[in-house]
Structure formats: C-alpha cells, structure tokens
Amino acid sequence: MQKLFFHERSLILMLGFLLLSGCGKQEEKPQHKHILDNNHPLAMPHVEASSSDHVVVDKLPDPEHPQHAQEHPVMPMESNSSDESMKETVGKEKKQKKDRVEKEQDDNNDTTPSKTIDFEVENKTGKTIYVTCFSYVKRRDFSRWRWEKSDIYRIKDDDHAIIRMDKIEDPQDRRSVQGYLAVFNTEQEAHDSTYELLKEENQIDLDEISKLHGKKVVIMVEKYGMRGEYLEYDFVDKNEDPNKKYPSLDFPVENKTGKTLFATCFVYEKRAKGRWLVAVEDKDDAAIWRYEKTNVVKILPNKQKMIHVDTIAVKRDRDALEGYLAIFDEDEEQMAQDSIYELLESSRKLNLGVLSRLENKKIVLDIERYGVSGDLIDFTIKPTRKIDFTKIIK
C-alpha cells in the first residue's frame, strides 16, 4: 500500500516538472501586427540619426495580404525646434530687408535738407510778441512720443525769427511731428506756459511742421466786434513775389439817404493765401470758413467810401465769398464798432450775395418808405462810372 502511494506521488511530481520545463507547450501563434518586436526601431531606445543615415524597417505583415510586405526607407525626422528656429531666422532677414528698403525710400522722399524742422515766424501784429513752439516729437528710435517746448523768442513788430527745433534722425518720425505755435504779450506768460494749459486764443495750429519747409508763418491780429482781438495767421511761401497781384474784392458804397451813416461788411470767407496745401492743389483744408468784419467807415450824404475786403489768393475761395452790409445811424457809431454778425438785427443788414459779382460796380443806399413801419434803407447795384480817356482835352 505504501509502495503504491509512493509511485503515485512520484508520478505527480514528474508531471509537474514537465509542465514547468515547457514540455508539451503548444506551437505559438503569430503575434498581432500592432505588437512590436524587440528589434523594431520604434521599440528600440531613441538614437538620433545623422543626416546621412537611413533606417530600413520591415513592414509589419498584413494578416490578409502577407505578400505585400516590403522594405521602405524611412528618412530621419527633423525636430520642431529646428523648424521654428529656421522660420524665425528667415522672418528676421525679410523684416531687416524690408526696413532697409523703407528707410531708403524715406531718405529719397525726405524734402528737408537736414534732420531739423526749423521754421520762420514773421510778426505783423503791430506790437512786440513772445512766441514758443510746442511740438509732439520722438527724437530717437526707442524713445517715446511726448510734448516738448522750444526756446522763447521775442519778435518786434514787422520783424521775424527762426524757431529752432530738435534734430530728429528718422525721416518718417521727422515728417510726423506736429505742433502748436504759442503767442503771448509778455515774456513771463511765455515762460509759464505748458501745452496742457495753453488757451485757445494764444495758439496757432501748425499741423505737420515739416510741411512748413520753404514757408514762413505770418502772424496778424484781427478784431471782431465785441469779441475783441484774435490771432490771424498765414503760411506764406518765402519765394513768393511780393509784387504779385490778386483780384481785388473791394467795392464802393454811395450814400443817397440824405443823412450820415456808418457802414461795415461781414464777409463769410476762408483766408487761404499761401497755405501749404495751396502749393499742391487748389484747396486748403487747414483753414475754416467763418465771418470776418471789415473796418467801420463813416459815409457823409452824397458821398461814397470804399469797403476793403481781405485779399484771397485761391480763385475757388474768392469766387465763393458772400457778404452782408451792416448800416448804422450817425449816433450809433459805438454799436457799429461792437457789432458781430451773429447778433446783428435783420433790419440792419443788407444781403449783397457773392462779392465777386460786384466787380466794377457800386452799392447805392436809398431810403424807402413802408407805411407804419417807417423808413427802411434799401440798396441798388449800379456800375461805376469810368473815365473815358479818349475825351481828355489835350
């Protein structure tokens, strides 16, 4: 009995040993195509290949078409960082080339002879003035845009001065500088002034200062009734012929009312004599249309006086001028001096229409009676009497 148990135990141990040693192991099935062999490149440790190396990989067998398996060369893949570095280098080179071309074009298009934008100011105000210029500039490539103040210049009546500006290297920045000319009656006001606190009545808008090259700023004073004096200015070409004549818009007024009168004319105009855009095209977008007032003249009965209108250089603007003649009685001289168009009574103003149509004509004032409304002043337009030089007695 014991021997039988011993033999059975030995048989069990032998079967267990065979199982552990692999005897009786069935034939292995082919591995699925997504399971990588230890020799496959994707299963090997990562090794960077040189540019001359080629890696040959056996195509994984297709279970359905095993005969299609073939060898294909696999080129080494470049890293993303290398691509980005190459693109960045190419982009920098293109930008540098573009900047060089733009700089050359700016230098060729730059009309200023130097790197400064100095300009001339002439005083026609009838008094001594103090001027300074506030300019919005960027001096160097890496600096910021900011307001700067020039030196203060004392200019006597009928005199001129050169306003010195900072040197600006970049042509594009130089052409983009804009500024305001500040005009004061005292030197202390000029010293204390800042752009942020500059009053409108003390400033002249210069727009782009580089466009003043070859021109000068002429400062004048105009008076507009009760509103008092204000600054008027013009941009005059330095090479302009001072003897050049423009068509006059002045016209005579004859008094046939039988009493002394005071008269003035309100002209809706845009003074554009020599402004910088006129040199380029026949228009001036820098100025605005507004009412200006001529001098008040006293006209005795059966006499005539000339109304002097500003000289307008641009034909288009000159032909568009319109005016209103304002009439006051002999005891209303102060009212005539203080009058402005906006507060002028309709009974006092006579609509003259387009002033260019009054060439070689005169305005004749008469009194018209209109019932209980009393006497009204009316006018007629008559041609001026010309002298016939052929009938002059020798």
JOLINVEN-V470327 format. One record per residue. N is the residue number from 1. PSI is psi in radians with two decimals (NA if undefined). OMEGA is omega in whole degrees, 0 to 359 (* if undefined). Layout:
# JOLINVEN-V470327
n = (N:N)
psi = (PSI:PSI)
omega = (OMEGA:OMEGA)
This chain:
# JOLINVEN-V470327
n = (1:2:3:4:5:6:7:8:9:10:11:12:13:14:15:16:17:18:19:20:21:22:23:24:25:26:27:28:29:30:31:32:33:34:35:36:37:38:39:40:41:42:43:44:45:46:47:48:49:50:51:52:53:54:55:56:57:58:59:60:61:62:63:64:65:66:67:68:69:70:71:72:73:74:75:76:77:78:79:80:81:82:83:84:85:86:87:88:89:90:91:92:93:94:95:96:97:98:99:100:101:102:103:104:105:106:107:108:109:110:111:112:113:114:115:116:117:118:119:120:121:122:123:124:125:126:127:128:129:130:131:132:133:134:135:136:137:138:139:140:141:142:143:144:145:146:147:148:149:150:151:152:153:154:155:156:157:158:159:160:161:162:163:164:165:166:167:168:169:170:171:172:173:174:175:176:177:178:179:180:181:182:183:184:185:186:187:188:189:190:191:192:193:194:195:196:197:198:199:200:201:202:203:204:205:206:207:208:209:210:211:212:213:214:215:216:217:218:219:220:221:222:223:224:225:226:227:228:229:230:231:232:233:234:235:236:237:238:239:240:241:242:243:244:245:246:247:248:249:250:251:252:253:254:255:256:257:258:259:260:261:262:263:264:265:266:267:268:269:270:271:272:273:274:275:276:277:278:279:280:281:282:283:284:285:286:287:288:289:290:291:292:293:294:295:296:297:298:299:300:301:302:303:304:305:306:307:308:309:310:311:312:313:314:315:316:317:318:319:320:321:322:323:324:325:326:327:328:329:330:331:332:333:334:335:336:337:338:339:340:341:342:343:344:345:346:347:348:349:350:351:352:353:354:355:356:357:358:359:360:361:362:363:364:365:366:367:368:369:370:371:372:373:374:375:376:377:378:379:380:381:382:383:384:385:386:387:388:389:390:391:392:393:394)
psi = (-0.74:-0.64:-0.70:-0.72:-0.66:-0.75:-0.71:-0.68:-0.72:-0.68:-0.71:-0.73:-0.67:-0.75:-0.71:-0.70:-0.71:-0.73:-0.72:-0.60:-0.13:0.01:2.42:0.13:2.35:2.80:2.31:2.48:2.65:2.46:2.67:2.71:-0.35:-0.08:2.13:2.44:2.70:-0.41:-0.07:2.47:-0.61:-0.34:-0.17:2.77:2.59:2.16:2.15:2.19:2.59:2.93:-0.33:-0.14:2.55:2.41:2.19:2.16:2.30:2.25:2.37:2.41:2.38:2.13:-0.58:-0.61:1.31:-0.41:-0.25:-0.13:2.25:3.00:2.41:2.35:2.38:2.06:2.57:2.44:2.33:2.62:2.70:-0.64:-0.62:-0.75:-0.83:-0.68:-0.72:-0.77:-0.71:-0.70:-0.78:-0.72:-0.71:-0.73:-0.74:-0.74:-0.73:-0.70:-0.74:-0.73:-0.70:-0.74:-0.77:-0.68:-0.72:-0.71:-0.71:-0.73:-0.63:-0.58:-0.12:2.09:-0.25:2.35:-0.37:-3.02:0.22:2.82:0.78:2.65:2.85:2.50:2.29:2.38:2.03:0.53:-0.26:0.13:2.92:2.37:2.81:2.21:2.64:2.81:2.24:2.08:2.51:1.82:2.83:1.88:-0.74:2.95:-0.72:0.16:3.01:2.80:2.38:2.87:2.34:2.69:2.32:-3.14:2.86:2.33:2.32:2.09:2.08:2.89:2.39:0.49:3.06:2.88:2.66:2.10:1.99:2.25:2.83:2.65:2.32:2.14:-0.84:2.21:-0.68:-0.74:-0.63:-0.70:-0.33:-0.04:2.24:2.74:2.96:2.34:2.16:2.27:2.28:2.81:-0.39:2.68:-0.59:-0.71:-0.70:-0.70:-0.67:-0.17:2.54:2.74:-0.70:-0.50:0.27:2.20:2.64:-0.61:-0.20:0.03:2.59:2.14:2.01:-0.20:-2.32:1.99:-0.54:-0.42:-0.09:-0.02:2.19:0.03:2.93:2.63:2.06:2.11:2.28:3.00:2.26:2.67:2.33:1.41:-2.40:-0.26:-0.19:-2.79:2.66:2.77:2.34:2.60:2.87:2.68:1.87:2.34:2.26:-0.51:0.11:2.44:2.05:-0.33:0.08:2.33:2.49:2.65:2.37:2.54:0.15:2.58:2.63:2.64:2.19:2.36:1.95:0.41:-0.28:0.08:2.82:2.42:2.74:2.40:2.60:2.83:2.32:2.06:2.24:1.81:2.95:1.87:2.06:0.52:1.81:0.18:2.75:-0.55:-0.35:-0.55:-0.38:-0.82:2.85:1.05:2.91:1.73:-0.10:-0.49:2.92:2.70:2.38:2.89:2.31:2.68:2.33:3.02:2.58:2.26:2.56:2.18:2.02:2.80:2.41:0.38:2.96:2.62:2.65:2.31:2.07:2.10:2.58:2.56:2.23:2.16:-0.64:2.18:-0.72:-0.77:-0.63:-0.70:-0.29:-0.06:2.35:2.72:2.76:2.24:2.19:2.30:2.39:2.64:3.02:-0.57:0.21:0.57:-0.76:-0.65:-0.67:-0.68:-0.65:-0.14:2.54:2.70:-0.68:-0.48:0.23:2.29:2.52:-0.46:-0.24:-0.23:2.44:2.15:1.96:-0.21:-2.59:2.15:-0.45:-0.34:-0.15:0.18:2.27:0.47:2.91:2.75:2.16:2.09:2.34:2.91:2.27:2.28:2.35:1.32:-2.38:-0.23:-0.22:-2.80:2.38:2.53:2.20:3.01:2.75:2.67:2.13:2.64:2.52:2.57:2.19:2.62:2.26:1.73:-0.26:-0.31:0.14:2.28:2.22:NA)
omega = (179:179:180:179:180:179:180:179:179:180:179:180:180:178:179:179:179:180:180:183:176:177:182:179:181:179:182:176:177:180:178:189:181:177:186:173:180:180:181:183:181:179:181:176:184:177:179:181:176:184:183:182:172:180:180:184:174:177:180:185:174:183:184:180:182:183:181:181:180:182:177:176:179:181:179:181:176:182:179:181:178:178:182:179:179:179:180:179:179:179:179:179:178:181:178:178:178:179:179:180:180:179:178:178:178:180:180:182:182:183:181:183:180:182:178:180:178:178:185:177:178:184:176:185:184:181:177:181:176:185:172:183:172:183:179:192:168:188:185:187:187:176:183:176:182:177:176:183:180:173:179:183:176:184:178:179:179:177:182:179:176:178:182:180:180:178:180:187:187:181:181:177:180:180:183:181:176:184:176:174:180:184:183:178:180:180:180:177:180:180:184:188:170:181:184:182:182:179:183:182:180:187:174:182:180:183:181:187:182:180:176:180:182:180:176:179:179:183:178:177:176:177:182:174:183:179:175:185:174:182:171:184:180:176:189:177:181:182:181:179:182:180:180:184:175:179:182:176:179:179:180:176:181:184:177:183:182:178:181:182:169:183:173:182:174:185:176:190:174:181:184:183:174:178:195:181:180:180:182:180:189:176:182:182:182:182:179:175:180:178:173:188:177:177:178:181:177:184:178:179:178:176:177:178:181:174:184:180:180:177:181:186:187:185:181:179:180:181:183:183:176:183:175:177:181:185:179:179:184:181:182:182:180:177:178:180:184:187:172:186:185:181:183:179:182:180:183:185:179:183:182:182:181:187:180:178:180:179:182:177:179:178:179:182:178:175:179:180:183:175:183:179:177:182:176:178:178:181:173:179:182:177:177:181:181:180:177:185:178:182:180:180:179:*)
